[in-house]
Amino acid sequence: MKKVIWILAAILLVSSVFFMGCQRSHDGITIRPGVLLVGVDIGYPPMEYFDTDGVTPIGFDIDMTKALAERMNLRAEFVNTDWEGIFDGVTTNRYDAIISSVTITPARLEVHNFSKPYIANTLAMVLLRDSNVTARIPEELTGLDVAFQRATTADFFMEELVARTGLNYTPRRYDQVIRCFDELRLGRVHAIVTDLLVAYDYIAATDSPFEIVWRSDEPEVFGICMRKGNDALTEAFDKALEELFDDGTMLRISYDIFGMDMVTQARQQW
């Protein structure tokens, strides 16, 4: 009987050690040891988009993520994910974090962890340069077709504008912001509402047909989004971000991508 009890105890001990080991692999700072899995919607230039080879991701968020991973002694891997499903992916541990131009909002803070902000942004309205559209602010878009990326702050802004003013316009929602600019270029929509950072990138191109006619006075900031309660990873990101700000890496990446400082204002909100 003693031998049977000893064997059972040994089995229970081995089982508990195995279970605890499995738990540690999921409850550690990252899902896969040594790897930082990052969800991105690769189609949002200049923040995250594919290089000319159609395979290599580039952009501000990509460069920053690689720098963060290096500081955290991790190797960055990117998981290309449609925007509509990107938040579910971090909640279900498909990846460790979302670093993909995620605006920090009160609603998102209720259900996700966020790092400290790393870049400042606002919304903008874009028209064709030779357009006969006379609207110069969103409130004047009555009767027009307006494009924006689905489920983004631009989408939420336009919904709030309708609720507040009764604006009667036709929303044109697209899965990627690239489609919005394609449709405006082809004359299939009259205007775009999008992030100012994105608008800057499009109007900076040689012979760009676009112009920014309005920008919001209300600033917004981007942060790294994580599963709610993942405080260890949140603290690790904040520490790494602080180091990248302090040694000038963030400012260098900002000038490399935008040609201007788009990060200091976000740091001032810490």
C-alpha positions as CSV (number, residue, x, y, z in Angstrom):
1,M,0.0,0.0,0.0
2,K,2.8,2.4,0.9
3,K,4.4,1.7,-2.5
4,V,1.2,2.5,-4.3
5,I,0.8,5.7,-2.4
6,W,4.4,6.7,-3.1
7,I,3.9,6.0,-6.9
8,L,0.7,8.1,-6.9
9,A,2.4,10.9,-5.1
10,A,5.2,10.8,-7.6
11,I,2.8,10.9,-10.5
12,L,1.0,13.9,-8.9
13,L,4.3,15.7,-8.4
14,V,5.4,15.1,-12.0
15,S,2.0,16.2,-13.3
16,S,2.0,19.4,-11.2
17,V,5.5,20.3,-12.3
18,F,4.5,19.7,-16.0
19,F,1.4,21.8,-15.5
20,M,3.4,24.6,-13.8
21,G,5.9,24.5,-16.6
22,C,3.2,24.9,-19.2
23,Q,1.7,27.8,-17.2
24,R,5.1,29.5,-17.1
25,S,5.4,29.3,-20.9
26,H,2.1,31.2,-21.2
27,D,2.4,33.5,-18.2
28,G,5.9,34.7,-18.9
29,I,6.8,38.1,-20.3
30,T,6.2,36.8,-23.9
31,I,4.3,33.9,-25.4
32,R,7.4,32.4,-27.0
33,P,10.6,32.6,-25.1
34,G,13.1,35.0,-26.7
35,V,10.5,36.2,-29.2
36,L,8.4,39.3,-29.3
37,L,5.3,38.5,-31.4
38,V,3.7,41.8,-32.6
39,G,0.4,42.2,-34.4
40,V,0.4,44.7,-37.2
41,D,-2.0,45.8,-40.0
42,I,0.7,46.2,-42.7
43,G,-1.0,48.6,-45.0
44,Y,-0.8,51.9,-43.2
45,P,2.1,54.0,-44.6
46,P,4.3,55.5,-43.2
47,M,3.7,53.6,-40.0
48,E,3.7,50.0,-41.3
49,Y,3.7,48.9,-44.9
50,F,5.5,46.6,-47.3
51,D,8.7,47.5,-49.0
52,T,8.8,47.3,-52.8
53,D,9.5,43.6,-52.7
54,G,5.9,43.2,-51.3
55,V,7.3,41.0,-48.4
56,T,9.5,43.1,-46.1
57,P,7.6,45.2,-43.6
58,I,8.9,48.7,-43.1
59,G,7.8,52.0,-41.4
60,F,8.0,53.8,-38.1
61,D,6.3,51.1,-36.0
62,I,8.5,48.4,-37.6
63,D,11.7,50.3,-36.9
64,M,10.6,51.2,-33.4
65,T,9.5,47.6,-32.6
66,K,12.9,46.2,-33.7
67,A,14.7,48.7,-31.5
68,L,12.4,47.9,-28.5
69,A,12.9,44.1,-29.0
70,E,16.7,44.6,-29.0
71,R,16.5,46.5,-25.7
72,M,14.4,43.8,-24.3
73,N,16.8,41.0,-25.5
74,L,14.1,39.6,-27.7
75,R,13.7,38.9,-31.5
76,A,10.8,40.7,-33.1
77,E,8.4,38.8,-35.3
78,F,5.5,40.5,-37.0
79,V,2.0,38.9,-37.5
80,N,0.1,40.7,-40.3
81,T,-3.5,41.0,-39.2
82,D,-6.6,42.8,-40.5
83,W,-7.5,45.8,-38.4
84,E,-11.0,44.5,-37.5
85,G,-9.6,41.4,-35.8
86,I,-6.4,42.9,-34.4
87,F,-7.6,43.4,-30.9
88,D,-9.1,39.9,-30.6
89,G,-5.7,38.6,-31.6
90,V,-3.9,40.1,-28.6
91,T,-6.7,39.1,-26.2
92,T,-6.5,35.5,-27.3
93,N,-2.7,35.4,-27.1
94,R,-2.1,35.1,-30.8
95,Y,0.7,37.7,-30.3
96,D,2.1,39.6,-27.3
97,A,1.2,43.1,-28.4
98,I,-0.2,45.3,-31.1
99,I,2.2,48.0,-32.4
100,S,0.2,49.3,-35.3
101,S,-0.7,53.0,-34.8
102,V,-3.2,52.2,-32.0
103,T,-4.7,55.4,-30.5
104,I,-5.0,55.3,-26.8
105,T,-8.7,55.9,-25.9
106,P,-10.7,55.6,-22.7
107,A,-12.7,52.8,-24.2
108,R,-9.6,50.8,-25.2
109,L,-8.0,51.4,-21.8
110,E,-11.0,49.6,-20.2
111,V,-10.2,46.4,-22.0
112,H,-6.5,46.5,-22.8
113,N,-3.2,47.4,-21.2
114,F,-1.2,50.2,-22.9
115,S,2.3,51.4,-22.8
116,K,3.1,55.1,-22.3
117,P,2.5,57.0,-25.5
118,Y,5.2,57.1,-28.1
119,I,4.0,59.3,-30.9
120,A,1.6,62.3,-31.2
121,N,-1.0,62.5,-33.9
122,T,-4.3,64.1,-34.9
123,L,-6.9,63.7,-37.6
124,A,-6.9,65.3,-41.0
125,M,-9.2,65.8,-44.0
126,V,-7.8,65.2,-47.5
127,L,-9.0,66.3,-50.9
128,L,-7.7,66.2,-54.5
129,R,-5.8,69.3,-55.3
130,D,-7.9,70.0,-58.4
131,S,-11.2,69.0,-56.7
132,N,-14.3,71.2,-57.0
133,V,-15.2,70.2,-53.5
134,T,-15.6,73.4,-51.4
135,A,-15.7,71.7,-48.0
136,R,-12.8,72.8,-45.8
137,I,-14.0,71.2,-42.5
138,P,-15.7,67.9,-41.8
139,E,-19.0,69.7,-40.9
140,E,-19.2,70.9,-44.5
141,L,-19.1,67.3,-46.0
142,T,-22.9,67.2,-46.5
143,G,-24.0,65.1,-49.5
144,L,-20.5,63.9,-50.2
145,D,-18.8,60.4,-50.2
146,V,-16.2,60.3,-47.5
147,A,-13.6,57.5,-47.1
148,F,-11.9,56.3,-44.0
149,Q,-10.5,53.1,-42.6
150,R,-13.1,50.9,-40.8
151,A,-13.1,50.8,-37.0
152,T,-10.4,53.5,-36.6
153,T,-10.5,56.8,-34.8
154,A,-11.4,58.5,-38.1
155,D,-14.5,56.2,-38.3
156,F,-15.4,56.9,-34.6
157,F,-14.9,60.7,-35.2
158,M,-17.3,60.7,-38.2
159,E,-19.9,58.7,-36.2
160,E,-19.7,61.2,-33.3
161,L,-19.9,64.1,-35.8
162,V,-23.2,62.7,-37.2
163,A,-24.6,62.2,-33.7
164,R,-23.6,65.8,-32.7
165,T,-24.5,67.7,-35.9
166,G,-26.8,65.5,-37.9
167,L,-24.3,65.6,-40.8
168,N,-25.8,63.8,-43.8
169,Y,-23.1,62.2,-45.9
170,T,-22.2,58.8,-47.4
171,P,-19.6,56.9,-45.4
172,R,-17.2,54.8,-47.4
173,R,-15.4,52.4,-45.1
174,Y,-12.4,50.4,-46.3
175,D,-10.3,47.7,-44.6
176,Q,-7.0,49.6,-45.4
177,V,-6.3,53.3,-45.7
178,I,-4.4,52.6,-49.0
179,R,-7.8,51.9,-50.6
180,C,-9.1,55.3,-49.4
181,F,-6.4,57.1,-51.3
182,D,-6.8,54.9,-54.3
183,E,-10.5,55.7,-54.4
184,L,-9.9,59.4,-54.0
185,R,-7.3,59.5,-56.8
186,L,-9.8,57.7,-59.1
187,G,-12.6,60.2,-58.2
188,R,-14.8,57.6,-56.5
189,V,-15.0,59.5,-53.3
190,H,-14.9,63.2,-52.5
191,A,-12.8,63.3,-49.4
192,I,-10.8,61.2,-46.8
193,V,-10.6,61.5,-43.1
194,T,-7.5,59.9,-41.7
195,D,-4.5,60.3,-39.4
196,L,-2.4,63.3,-40.0
197,L,0.7,61.2,-40.1
198,V,-0.7,59.2,-43.0
199,A,-1.9,62.3,-44.8
200,Y,1.6,63.9,-44.5
201,D,3.1,60.8,-46.2
202,Y,0.8,60.9,-49.2
203,I,1.1,64.7,-49.8
204,A,4.9,64.5,-49.5
205,A,5.2,62.3,-52.6
206,T,6.5,64.0,-55.7
207,D,3.6,65.3,-57.8
208,S,1.1,64.3,-55.2
209,P,-2.5,64.9,-56.3
210,F,-3.6,65.3,-52.6
211,E,-3.9,68.2,-50.2
212,I,-4.7,68.5,-46.5
213,V,-7.4,71.1,-46.0
214,W,-8.2,70.5,-42.3
215,R,-6.5,69.1,-39.2
216,S,-8.1,68.6,-35.9
217,D,-7.1,70.7,-32.9
218,E,-7.6,67.6,-30.6
219,P,-4.4,65.7,-30.2
220,E,-4.2,61.9,-29.9
221,V,-1.4,59.6,-29.1
222,F,-0.4,56.1,-30.1
223,G,0.6,53.4,-27.6
224,I,1.6,49.8,-27.5
225,C,-1.6,47.7,-26.9
226,M,-1.5,44.5,-24.8
227,R,-3.8,42.0,-23.2
228,K,-5.5,43.4,-20.1
229,G,-3.6,42.5,-17.0
230,N,-0.3,41.8,-18.7
231,D,1.5,44.3,-16.4
232,A,5.0,42.7,-16.6
233,L,5.1,43.2,-20.4
234,T,3.7,46.7,-20.0
235,E,6.4,47.6,-17.5
236,A,9.1,46.1,-19.8
237,F,7.8,48.2,-22.8
238,D,7.7,51.4,-20.7
239,K,11.3,50.8,-19.6
240,A,12.5,50.1,-23.1
241,L,10.6,53.1,-24.5
242,E,12.2,55.4,-21.9
243,E,15.6,54.2,-22.9
244,L,14.9,54.8,-26.6
245,F,13.7,58.3,-25.9
246,D,16.7,59.1,-23.6
247,D,19.4,58.0,-26.0
248,G,17.8,59.7,-29.0
249,T,16.7,56.6,-30.9
250,M,13.0,57.6,-31.1
251,L,13.9,61.1,-32.4
252,R,16.2,59.6,-35.0
253,I,13.5,57.1,-36.2
254,S,11.0,60.0,-36.4
255,Y,13.3,62.1,-38.6
256,D,14.1,59.1,-40.7
257,I,10.5,58.4,-41.4
258,F,8.7,61.8,-41.2
259,G,11.5,64.3,-41.6
260,M,10.3,65.9,-38.4
261,D,9.9,65.4,-34.7
262,M,6.6,63.6,-34.0
263,V,7.6,61.9,-30.7
264,T,8.6,64.6,-28.2
265,Q,5.0,65.8,-27.7
266,A,4.0,62.3,-26.8
267,R,6.9,62.0,-24.3
268,Q,5.7,65.2,-22.6
269,Q,2.5,63.5,-21.7
270,W,4.2,60.8,-19.5
